[in-house]
Amino acid sequence: MTTVAEIISLTLRDVGVLGEGQTASADTIGDSLTTLGQMLGLWQVDGLYVYAQKEVVATLTGATSYTIGTGGDIGSVRPVKVDAAYWRTNGEDYPVEVIQSYQDYALIGNKTLSGAAPCALCYVPSYPLGTLHVYPNGSDGALHLIMRTDLPALSELTDTLVIPPEYHAAIRYSLAEFLSTTFQTPLRPDIAAMATRARKIIKRNNVNIPLSTMPAALCRSTYSIERGY
């Protein structure tokens, strides 16, 4: 398995900060590690850099909202976005509409409407805990949230890159672009070209277009988000 130290060492050579047999200073290593974390943080936001989705299950309690994140109501790393959702009860699954804009959710007239069947949700990526608003406020069954899997949070040089191997080149050469700015060294054209090509391959492989969508209201008794009942 490739370690953070190995990736950083290769990248520092790519940008001309290190020569053969040289060892980077503690400050150089620290700056490189911080920059690597910042780059992967940006990739997490860009969904096409995330190689998979995960499913997080939330037990409904009748609350109007739930917090997501370390120490929150729903045990998961705070997500950037909820891509899709469904409600499961008695072994049956029903789609739940994801309202992407909090402004649209705010237009619901009666946000405290109780009911066993939630038909919509709105996720607000507040920090440090995200907030999930559910409508109506169901207290039965479980809400299944589909969201992006987490890219690795790297904090130590000994950390391994627990990520598909096809990402390693993209990380190495993309990090070179960042570090060339950090250390004010010219970026070689071939390195820039390799970074661009590696990212294109990653994005092309991760494109996932749903075949079709079905309004949640078609699958069970209808609630009107606009009217609030």
Phi, psi and chi 1 to 4 in degrees:
 res  aa     phi    psi   chi1   chi2   chi3   chi4
   1 MET       -  136.7  -62.8  -72.0  -73.1      -
   2 THR   -75.5  135.7  -57.0      -      -      -
   3 THR   -99.0  165.3   65.9      -      -      -
   4 VAL   -60.5  -41.0  172.0      -      -      -
   5 ALA   -59.5  -40.1      -      -      -      -
   6 GLU   -67.6  -43.1  -69.6  169.5  -22.3      -
   7 ILE   -62.9  -45.8  -76.9  -71.9      -      -
   8 ILE   -64.2  -41.8  -72.3  177.7      -      -
   9 SER   -61.1  -45.5  179.3      -      -      -
  10 LEU   -62.2  -43.0  -74.4  170.3      -      -
  11 THR   -67.5  -39.2  -55.7      -      -      -
  12 LEU   -63.6  -32.9  -71.1  174.7      -      -
  13 ARG   -70.3  -38.7  -70.3 -168.7  178.4   93.8
  14 ASP   -59.8  -37.0  -69.3  -24.8      -      -
  15 VAL   -93.5    2.7  -62.5      -      -      -
  16 GLY    81.9   12.6      -      -      -      -
  17 VAL   -77.1  -34.3  172.9      -      -      -
  18 LEU  -115.6  145.2  -72.7 -177.0      -      -
  19 GLY  -105.5  175.2      -      -      -      -
  20 GLU   -58.6  127.3 -174.4   66.4   31.1      -
  21 GLY    81.8   -2.8      -      -      -      -
  22 GLN   -85.6  156.9  -69.1 -178.0  -35.9      -
  23 THR  -120.8  133.9  -58.3      -      -      -
  24 ALA   -73.7  150.7      -      -      -      -
  25 SER   -72.9  165.2   67.3      -      -      -
  26 ALA   -61.8  -38.9      -      -      -      -
  27 ASP   -65.4  -41.2  -73.6  -16.6      -      -
  28 THR   -64.2  -43.4  -63.0      -      -      -
  29 ILE   -63.4  -44.4  -68.8  -66.8      -      -
  30 GLY   -62.3  -44.0      -      -      -      -
  31 ASP   -64.0  -38.7  -69.8  -14.6      -      -
  32 SER   -66.6  -40.4  -59.0      -      -      -
  33 LEU   -65.8  -42.4 -178.8   57.5      -      -
  34 THR   -62.4  -42.6  -61.7      -      -      -
  35 THR   -65.3  -39.4  -57.4      -      -      -
  36 LEU   -60.0  -44.2  174.6   59.1      -      -
  37 GLY   -63.2  -39.8      -      -      -      -
  38 GLN   -65.2  -40.0  -67.8  170.5  -15.2      -
  39 MET   -64.1  -45.7 -174.3 -173.8   77.1      -
  40 LEU   -66.6  -30.0  -69.1  178.7      -      -
  41 GLY   -63.2  -40.6      -      -      -      -
  42 LEU   -66.3  -39.5  -69.5  174.8      -      -
  43 TRP   -63.0  -34.1  -75.7   16.5      -      -
  44 GLN   -62.6  -37.6 -176.2   72.5   49.8      -
  45 VAL   -70.6  -37.6  175.9      -      -      -
  46 ASP   -79.7  103.2 -171.7  -25.3      -      -
  47 GLY   -56.3  -27.4      -      -      -      -
  48 LEU   -74.3   -7.9  -71.6 -180.0      -      -
  49 TYR   -92.8   -8.0  -77.7  118.1      -      -
  50 VAL   -93.2  126.6  180.0      -      -      -
  51 TYR   -84.6   -9.7   57.4   88.6      -      -
  52 ALA  -157.7  167.3      -      -      -      -
  53 GLN  -113.0  157.8  -69.4  176.5  -51.8      -
  54 LYS  -128.3  164.5   65.0  178.7 -179.3  178.6
  55 GLU  -119.3  125.9 -172.0  169.5  -44.2      -
  56 VAL  -116.0  131.9  174.3      -      -      -
  57 VAL  -103.9  130.7 -179.7      -      -      -
  58 ALA  -119.9  125.8      -      -      -      -
  59 THR   -80.3  126.0  -59.3      -      -      -
  60 LEU   -80.0  137.4  -63.6  177.3      -      -
  61 THR  -121.3    1.0   62.9      -      -      -
  62 GLY    94.2   -0.1      -      -      -      -
  63 ALA   -72.8  155.1      -      -      -      -
  64 THR   -78.9  -24.2   58.8      -      -      -
  65 SER  -150.7  158.7   64.1      -      -      -
  66 TYR  -136.4  144.8  -56.5   83.0      -      -
  67 THR   -92.0  146.7   55.0      -      -      -
  68 ILE  -125.7  130.6  -52.3  178.9      -      -
  69 GLY   142.3  178.3      -      -      -      -
  70 THR   -60.1  117.6  -56.7      -      -      -
  71 GLY    87.4    1.3      -      -      -      -
  72 GLY   -87.1 -177.3      -      -      -      -
  73 ASP   -64.9  -34.9  -59.5  -40.1      -      -
  74 ILE  -109.9  119.5  -58.5  172.9      -      -
  75 GLY   -76.8   98.2      -      -      -      -
  76 SER  -165.4  158.2  170.7      -      -      -
  77 VAL   -62.1  137.4  175.2      -      -      -
  78 ARG   -54.5  120.1  168.9 -169.9  168.2  -85.4
  79 PRO   -82.4  156.1   30.3  -34.8      -      -
  80 VAL   -76.3  -35.5  173.0      -      -      -
  81 LYS  -159.2  148.5 -179.3 -178.5  179.2 -178.2
  82 VAL  -100.0  118.6  173.4      -      -      -
  83 ASP   -82.2  -37.2  -63.7  -44.1      -      -
  84 ALA  -160.6  168.9      -      -      -      -
  85 ALA  -158.7  155.6      -      -      -      -
  86 TYR  -147.5  157.4   64.5   91.9      -      -
  87 TRP  -108.7  130.4  175.2   61.6      -      -
  88 ARG  -115.1  129.3  174.5  172.3  -68.4  173.5
  89 THR  -148.5  135.6 -178.0      -      -      -
  90 ASN    52.8   36.9  -61.8  -37.4      -      -
  91 GLY    78.7    4.5      -      -      -      -
  92 GLU  -113.0  144.8  -63.7  -70.5  -23.3      -
  93 ASP  -111.8  138.8  -65.2  -21.4      -      -
  94 TYR  -131.1  131.9  -56.9   90.9      -      -
  95 PRO   -65.3  145.6   23.4  -32.8      -      -
  96 VAL  -120.4  127.7  172.9      -      -      -
  97 GLU   -70.5  133.9  179.6 -177.8   -3.3      -
  98 VAL   -98.8  113.1  177.5      -      -      -
  99 ILE   -83.0  114.3  -56.3  172.2      -      -
 100 GLN   -78.1  -23.8  -60.8  -66.3  -11.8      -
 101 SER  -109.5  126.6  168.4      -      -      -
 102 TYR   -63.4  -29.0 -177.6   75.8      -      -
 103 GLN   -61.2  -40.3 -178.7  176.0  -17.2      -
 104 ASP   -67.6  -40.8  -69.9  -24.2      -      -
 105 TYR   -61.7  -38.0  169.4   77.0      -      -
 106 ALA   -62.0  -21.2      -      -      -      -
 107 LEU   -79.9   -8.3  -62.8  177.3      -      -
 108 ILE   -65.4  129.2  -63.4  176.4      -      -
 109 GLY   -68.6  -47.2      -      -      -      -
 110 ASN  -119.7   93.9 -178.9    8.3      -      -
 111 LYS   -79.9   -8.5  -61.3  179.3 -177.9   63.4
 112 THR  -102.3   16.7   59.8      -      -      -
 113 LEU   -62.5  123.3  179.8   65.9      -      -
 114 SER   -94.1  154.9   60.2      -      -      -
 115 GLY   173.6  156.7      -      -      -      -
 116 ALA   -77.1  -22.5      -      -      -      -
 117 ALA  -113.3   99.8      -      -      -      -
 118 PRO   -71.0  137.9   27.3  -34.6      -      -
 119 CYS  -117.5   -8.9   67.0      -      -      -
 120 ALA  -153.1  156.7      -      -      -      -
 121 LEU  -147.0  159.5   63.3   82.8      -      -
 122 CYS  -136.7  124.7  178.1      -      -      -
 123 TYR  -103.5  128.8  174.4   66.2      -      -
 124 VAL  -111.4  116.1  179.4      -      -      -
 125 PRO   -78.3   54.4   29.6  -34.2      -      -
 126 SER   -65.7  167.2   46.4      -      -      -
 127 TYR  -135.0  138.4 -172.6   83.4      -      -
 128 PRO   -85.1  -10.2   29.6  -35.3      -      -
 129 LEU  -113.0  132.7  -64.0  175.8      -      -
 130 GLY   -75.6  162.1      -      -      -      -
 131 THR  -125.1  126.5  -55.1      -      -      -
 132 LEU  -110.3  118.3 -175.9   74.3      -      -
 133 HIS   -99.2  131.4  -59.5  -85.3      -      -
 134 VAL  -117.5  137.4 -179.5      -      -      -
 135 TYR  -139.5  130.3  175.2   85.1      -      -
 136 PRO   -64.0  174.8  -19.0   32.6      -      -
 137 ASN   -82.9   78.9  -44.9  140.7      -      -
 138 GLY   -68.3  150.2      -      -      -      -
 139 SER  -129.2   17.6   57.6      -      -      -
 140 ASP  -131.5  146.4  177.1   57.1      -      -
 141 GLY    75.2 -166.3      -      -      -      -
 142 ALA  -133.6  143.7      -      -      -      -
 143 LEU   -97.8  124.3 -165.4   60.7      -      -
 144 HIS  -103.8  119.6  -68.0 -115.4      -      -
 145 LEU  -104.6  128.2  -51.7  172.5      -      -
 146 ILE  -101.1  121.0  -49.3  -58.5      -      -
 147 MET  -144.3  171.8   56.5 -172.9   69.1      -
 148 ARG   -69.6  138.3  -58.2  166.8 -168.7  170.9
 149 THR   -67.5  162.1 -163.7      -      -      -
 150 ASP   -91.4  125.8  -51.5  -53.5      -      -
 151 LEU   -68.1  152.9  -65.7  178.7      -      -
 152 PRO   -62.8  138.9   21.6  -32.8      -      -
 153 ALA   -94.4  107.6      -      -      -      -
 154 LEU  -102.3  122.0  -55.1  171.2      -      -
 155 SER  -127.7  -12.1   58.3      -      -      -
 156 GLU  -129.0  148.8  -58.8  -68.7  -21.0      -
 157 LEU   -64.3  -26.0  -67.9  175.9      -      -
 158 THR   -83.7   -7.2   53.9      -      -      -
 159 ASP   -61.7  141.4  -71.2  -16.5      -      -
 160 THR   -95.0  151.7   57.3      -      -      -
 161 LEU   -80.6   89.9  -72.0  177.5      -      -
 162 VAL   -82.7   80.8 -175.6      -      -      -
 163 ILE  -158.1  150.6 -163.9  168.3      -      -
 164 PRO   -51.8  141.2  -28.9   36.0      -      -
 165 PRO   -59.8  -25.6   19.2  -31.4      -      -
 166 GLU   -67.6  -12.3   60.5  -92.5   22.2      -
 167 TYR   -82.2  -20.2  -87.1   72.4      -      -
 168 HIS   -60.6  -44.6  -67.7 -169.3      -      -
 169 ALA   -66.7  -40.3      -      -      -      -
 170 ALA   -62.5  -40.1      -      -      -      -
 171 ILE   -66.9  -45.2  -69.4  173.8      -      -
 172 ARG   -59.9  -52.0  170.6 -175.8  173.4  179.7
 173 TYR   -79.1  -29.0  -63.8  118.9      -      -
 174 SER   -70.7  -37.8  -63.1      -      -      -
 175 LEU   -62.8  -32.6 -179.3   59.4      -      -
 176 ALA   -60.7  -37.8      -      -      -      -
 177 GLU   -62.2  -42.9  -66.1  177.7  -37.4      -
 178 PHE   -66.7  -45.9  -81.1   75.2      -      -
 179 LEU   -71.3  -27.0  -66.8 -173.5      -      -
 180 SER   -63.6  -30.7   67.8      -      -      -
 181 THR   -76.6  -43.4  -60.4      -      -      -
 182 THR   -59.1  -45.2  -59.6      -      -      -
 183 PHE  -100.9    5.5  -61.0  116.0      -      -
 184 GLN    54.2   51.1  -60.5 -178.5    4.9      -
 185 THR  -115.8  145.7   58.7      -      -      -
 186 PRO   -62.8  136.1  -19.6   32.6      -      -
 187 LEU   -88.5  122.2 -178.9   64.5      -      -
 188 ARG   -62.6  137.8  -74.1  165.8   33.0 -163.5
 189 PRO   -57.5  -36.4  -25.2   35.0      -      -
 190 ASP   -69.1  -32.9   58.5  -31.6      -      -
 191 ILE   -67.5  -43.7  -64.7  -67.1      -      -
 192 ALA   -60.6  -41.9      -      -      -      -
 193 ALA   -65.7  -40.5      -      -      -      -
 194 MET   -66.8  -38.1  -67.5  176.1   73.7      -
 195 ALA   -63.3  -45.5      -      -      -      -
 196 THR   -62.3  -45.0  -61.0      -      -      -
 197 ARG   -65.0  -42.3 -177.8  169.4 -178.7  -90.3
 198 ALA   -64.0  -40.5      -      -      -      -
 199 ARG   -68.3  -38.0  -71.6 -164.6  -60.3  -91.8
 200 LYS   -62.1  -41.7  -76.3 -177.0  177.5  178.9
 201 ILE   -62.8  -44.4  -68.3  172.8      -      -
 202 ILE   -60.8  -48.3  -68.6  -64.0      -      -
 203 LYS   -64.2  -43.3  -74.9 -169.2  169.9 -173.4
 204 ARG   -61.6  -38.7 -175.3  167.4   61.2 -116.5
 205 ASN   -70.3  -28.2 -174.1   63.2      -      -
 206 ASN   -92.4   -4.6  -70.7  -18.0      -      -
 207 VAL   -61.1  128.7  168.9      -      -      -
 208 ASN  -140.5   99.9 -176.3   14.3      -      -
 209 ILE   -99.4  119.4  -58.9  174.8      -      -
 210 PRO   -59.0  141.7  -22.3   33.9      -      -
 211 LEU   -68.2  -38.4  -66.2  176.9      -      -
 212 SER  -162.0  163.5   63.0      -      -      -
 213 THR  -129.6  153.0   57.9      -      -      -
 214 MET  -132.6  123.9 -179.3 -179.2  -64.8      -
 215 PRO   -55.9  135.5  -23.4   33.7      -      -
 216 ALA   -58.6  -32.9      -      -      -      -
 217 ALA   -65.1  -20.6      -      -      -      -
 218 LEU   -75.7  -13.6  -65.8 -179.1      -      -
 219 CYS   -98.0   -9.3  -60.7      -      -      -
 220 ARG  -165.0 -171.9   57.1 -176.8 -177.2  -82.8
 221 SER   -54.1  137.6  -61.2      -      -      -
 222 THR   -89.1  133.3  -55.8      -      -      -
 223 TYR  -110.8  139.2  -69.8   95.9      -      -
 224 SER   -97.3  114.8  171.0      -      -      -
 225 ILE   -64.1  -38.6  -65.9  176.5      -      -
 226 GLU   -66.6  -43.1  -69.8   78.0   11.0      -
 227 ARG   -85.1  -21.6  -64.4 -167.2  -62.1  -88.9
 228 GLY    82.9   23.9      -      -      -      -
 229 TYR  -154.4      -   60.7   86.1      -      -
